[in-house]
Amino acid sequence: MQKLDVLLRDRRYARGFASVQDVSYVGFLDRVRDGELKLRAVGLWDVPHPWLNLFLPRSRVLDFAAGVFHDILRRGATGAMGPVLVYPMNRNRWDSETSAVFPEEEEVFYTVGILRSAVSDGDLGRLEEQNEEILRFCEEAGISCVQYLPYYADQTGWEKKHFGPAKWARFMERKRKYDPKAILSRGQRIFTAPPA
């Protein structure tokens, strides 16, 4: 707690608004599971979860916060909120040979997870629309976010919007090699037939 006081000393910080929970490292990593267990206990886990997970370049995370946290989410606030996770990631900690896609410009990027549950009538449609509004905001503001676990209606969306030409070529090469009959990934609509 003393380290936290030192960090906050020179900040414009209103005392009394900090929520500090001391947990183990494993507890920190498993924090979403705790939320799942709480929702299961009250019968609210088996509902749709229109989660939105994004990777954002570090230089634009404050622009994102202003447009999304302080405007879009605040404007649409109802009882359908869940945890929002925001934390930095270092590009050099990722294996560049994987199929993972993240913002290209910077060494540090942020993961933002907006994890909500559609528990009331109308929540699902409203939350999905809000997710689309967030993605439009990023596009219009020039924030080169990458959606983690996106949904595209066809292969063209995956190729042009998610992977880009270089990563797409490598992804196709691996698909031909390791899954030539395209029996994997049907649910993502990346491949509906074996890759040519």
C-alpha positions as CSV (number, residue, x, y, z in Angstrom):
1,M,0.0,0.0,0.0
2,Q,3.0,2.3,0.7
3,K,4.1,1.9,-3.0
4,L,0.6,2.8,-4.2
5,D,0.7,6.0,-2.0
6,V,4.0,7.0,-3.6
7,L,2.7,6.4,-7.1
8,L,-0.5,8.5,-6.4
9,R,1.2,11.3,-4.5
10,D,1.9,13.5,-7.5
11,R,-1.3,12.6,-9.4
12,R,-4.6,14.4,-9.3
13,Y,-6.2,11.7,-7.3
14,A,-9.4,12.0,-5.2
15,R,-8.9,9.9,-2.1
16,G,-11.6,7.4,-1.3
17,F,-12.2,6.3,-4.9
18,A,-9.4,3.6,-5.0
19,S,-10.5,0.0,-4.9
20,V,-7.6,-2.1,-3.8
21,Q,-7.7,-5.9,-3.6
22,D,-4.6,-7.8,-2.7
23,V,-4.6,-11.1,-4.6
24,S,-2.1,-13.8,-5.6
25,Y,-0.7,-13.8,-9.1
26,V,-2.9,-16.9,-9.9
27,G,-5.9,-15.1,-8.4
28,F,-5.2,-12.1,-10.7
29,L,-4.9,-14.4,-13.8
30,D,-8.2,-16.2,-12.8
31,R,-10.2,-13.1,-12.0
32,V,-12.7,-13.5,-14.9
33,R,-13.4,-17.1,-13.7
34,D,-14.5,-15.6,-10.3
35,G,-17.0,-13.4,-12.2
36,E,-18.2,-16.5,-14.1
37,L,-18.8,-18.4,-10.8
38,K,-20.7,-15.5,-9.3
39,L,-23.0,-15.3,-12.4
40,R,-23.5,-19.1,-12.4
41,A,-24.5,-18.9,-8.7
42,V,-27.4,-16.6,-9.6
43,G,-28.3,-18.4,-12.9
44,L,-27.0,-15.6,-15.1
45,W,-24.0,-17.3,-16.8
46,D,-25.9,-19.1,-19.6
47,V,-26.8,-15.9,-21.3
48,P,-25.2,-14.3,-24.3
49,H,-21.9,-12.5,-23.7
50,P,-21.3,-9.9,-26.4
51,W,-17.7,-9.2,-25.3
52,L,-15.5,-6.9,-27.2
53,N,-11.7,-7.5,-26.9
54,L,-9.3,-5.1,-28.7
55,F,-5.6,-4.5,-29.0
56,L,-4.9,-0.7,-29.2
57,P,-1.6,1.1,-29.9
58,R,-0.3,2.8,-26.7
59,S,-0.2,6.2,-28.3
60,R,-4.0,6.1,-28.8
61,V,-5.3,4.5,-25.6
62,L,-6.2,7.9,-24.1
63,D,-8.1,8.9,-27.2
64,F,-9.9,5.5,-27.0
65,A,-10.7,6.1,-23.3
66,A,-12.1,9.6,-24.0
67,G,-14.3,8.4,-26.9
68,V,-15.4,5.0,-25.5
69,F,-15.2,5.0,-21.7
70,H,-16.2,8.6,-21.2
71,D,-18.7,8.9,-24.0
72,I,-20.1,5.7,-25.7
73,L,-20.2,3.5,-22.6
74,R,-21.4,6.2,-20.3
75,R,-24.1,7.3,-22.8
76,G,-25.4,3.7,-23.1
77,A,-25.1,2.8,-19.4
78,T,-27.6,0.4,-18.0
79,G,-27.5,-2.6,-15.8
80,A,-25.7,-4.7,-18.4
81,M,-22.1,-3.9,-17.4
82,G,-19.4,-6.3,-16.5
83,P,-15.7,-6.1,-15.9
84,V,-13.6,-3.9,-18.2
85,L,-9.9,-5.0,-18.4
86,V,-7.2,-2.7,-19.6
87,Y,-3.5,-3.6,-19.4
88,P,-0.4,-3.0,-21.5
89,M,1.4,-5.7,-23.5
90,N,4.9,-5.8,-24.9
91,R,5.2,-6.9,-28.5
92,N,8.6,-8.5,-27.9
93,R,6.8,-11.0,-25.5
94,W,4.8,-12.4,-28.4
95,D,6.1,-15.0,-30.9
96,S,5.9,-13.2,-34.3
97,E,5.5,-16.6,-36.0
98,T,2.0,-17.1,-34.5
99,S,-1.2,-16.0,-36.3
100,A,-1.9,-13.4,-33.6
101,V,-2.6,-10.0,-35.1
102,F,-2.0,-6.8,-33.1
103,P,-1.3,-3.1,-33.9
104,E,1.9,-2.8,-35.9
105,E,3.1,0.7,-35.1
106,E,4.4,0.4,-31.5
107,E,6.3,-1.8,-29.2
108,V,3.7,-1.4,-26.4
109,F,0.0,-2.0,-27.1
110,Y,-3.0,-2.3,-24.8
111,T,-5.5,-5.0,-24.4
112,V,-9.0,-3.7,-23.7
113,G,-11.7,-6.2,-22.8
114,I,-15.2,-5.0,-22.3
115,L,-16.9,-8.1,-20.8
116,R,-20.6,-7.8,-20.5
117,S,-23.5,-10.2,-20.1
118,A,-26.9,-9.7,-21.8
119,V,-29.2,-10.5,-18.9
120,S,-32.3,-8.5,-19.7
121,D,-34.6,-8.3,-22.7
122,G,-33.1,-6.2,-25.4
123,D,-29.6,-6.2,-23.9
124,L,-28.0,-8.5,-26.6
125,G,-29.0,-6.3,-29.6
126,R,-28.2,-3.1,-27.7
127,L,-24.7,-4.3,-26.6
128,E,-23.9,-5.7,-30.1
129,E,-24.8,-2.3,-31.6
130,Q,-22.7,-0.6,-29.0
131,N,-19.7,-2.8,-29.9
132,E,-20.2,-1.8,-33.5
133,E,-20.3,1.8,-32.5
134,I,-17.0,1.4,-30.6
135,L,-15.4,-0.2,-33.7
136,R,-16.8,2.6,-35.9
137,F,-15.4,5.2,-33.5
138,C,-12.0,3.7,-33.7
139,E,-12.1,3.6,-37.5
140,E,-13.3,7.2,-37.8
141,A,-10.8,8.4,-35.2
142,G,-7.9,6.6,-37.0
143,I,-7.2,4.3,-34.0
144,S,-5.7,1.2,-35.6
145,C,-7.3,-1.3,-33.2
146,V,-7.3,-5.0,-33.8
147,Q,-10.2,-7.0,-32.6
148,Y,-9.3,-10.2,-30.7
149,L,-11.7,-13.0,-31.7
150,P,-13.5,-10.9,-34.3
151,Y,-16.6,-12.0,-36.3
152,Y,-16.6,-11.6,-40.0
153,A,-19.3,-12.9,-42.3
154,D,-16.8,-14.2,-44.9
155,Q,-13.2,-14.9,-45.9
156,T,-12.8,-11.4,-47.4
157,G,-13.4,-9.8,-44.0
158,W,-10.7,-11.9,-42.4
159,E,-8.2,-11.3,-45.2
160,K,-8.7,-7.6,-45.6
161,K,-9.9,-6.4,-42.2
162,H,-8.1,-8.7,-39.8
163,F,-4.9,-10.3,-41.1
164,G,-3.8,-8.0,-43.9
165,P,-1.9,-9.3,-47.0
166,A,1.3,-10.5,-45.4
167,K,-0.2,-12.3,-42.4
168,W,-3.0,-13.7,-44.6
169,A,-0.5,-15.3,-47.0
170,R,1.2,-17.0,-44.1
171,F,-2.1,-18.0,-42.5
172,M,-3.3,-19.6,-45.9
173,E,0.0,-21.4,-46.2
174,R,-0.4,-22.9,-42.7
175,K,-4.0,-23.8,-43.4
176,R,-3.1,-25.7,-46.5
177,K,-0.3,-27.5,-44.7
178,Y,-2.0,-28.3,-41.3
179,D,-5.7,-28.4,-42.2
180,P,-6.0,-29.1,-45.9
181,K,-9.6,-30.4,-45.6
182,A,-10.7,-27.3,-43.7
183,I,-12.3,-29.2,-40.9
184,L,-11.2,-26.6,-38.3
185,S,-12.5,-23.1,-37.9
186,R,-15.9,-23.5,-39.5
187,G,-17.5,-21.4,-36.8
188,Q,-15.4,-18.4,-37.6
189,R,-16.3,-18.5,-41.3
190,I,-12.7,-18.1,-42.3
191,F,-12.9,-21.2,-44.5
192,T,-16.1,-22.9,-45.7
193,A,-14.2,-25.1,-48.1
194,P,-10.6,-26.4,-48.4
195,P,-8.2,-23.6,-49.2
196,A,-7.2,-23.3,-52.8
